[in-house]
Amino acid sequence: MEYIRQTIASNKLSGIFELPPTLRNKKVEVIILSVEDSLSERPKQKKRPLGFLKDKLTPLPDSFFDPLPEEDLQAWGL
């Protein structure tokens, strides 16, 4: 992957980026990477369905979203 890396005065970036105060009036390092290259190199991920059973799309029961009982919260120190 090609890239450009250069150290420049941060005031040259003032019209391009809004720099935080800690980076103003200092030398900064700028790295430019190609978005297309970094995205194309990522392996394709298979989407997994959300559910309890493998290979079957099972909706979550309503009780899944209920808060934990007070005893469980106390056991975890919450």
Buried (B, 14 or more C-beta within 10 A) or exposed (E): EEEEEEEEEBEEBEEEEEBEEEEEEEEBEBEEEEEEEEEEEEEEEEEEEEEEEEEEEEEEEEEEEEEEEEEEEEEEEE
